Amino acid sequence: MEKEFAFNLGDKVWLMHNNGVVCGSIAKMFYVKTISCVDFETVSDNERYYVSVEGKRIGNFDKKSLFETKDELLKSL
């Protein structure tokens, strides 16, 4: 199986962090596909990205929390 990510390592992204708008870069990314242990049918895809700001990792975020431009982020608020 081959997974195509929305962002690549080193890409600049905009996001909300500590109630402020910040620009960071993708430091690490991972993908997990799971099947529910409750009904054994529901499949969940989880694409997450570790983001660094000024060389410090500030956390991991899902794809819907990251934006290519500041304008896209502001429009989403």
HELIX and SHEET records of a PDB file:
HELIX    1   1 LYS A   63  SER A   65  5                                   3    
HELIX    2   2 LYS A   70  SER A   76  1                                   7    
SHEET    1   A 4 LYS A  12  HIS A  17  0                                        
SHEET    2   A 4 GLY A  20  ILE A  35 -1                                        
SHEET    3   A 4 VAL A  43  VAL A  53 -1                                        
SHEET    4   A 4 LYS A  56  ASP A  62 -1                                        
END                                                                             
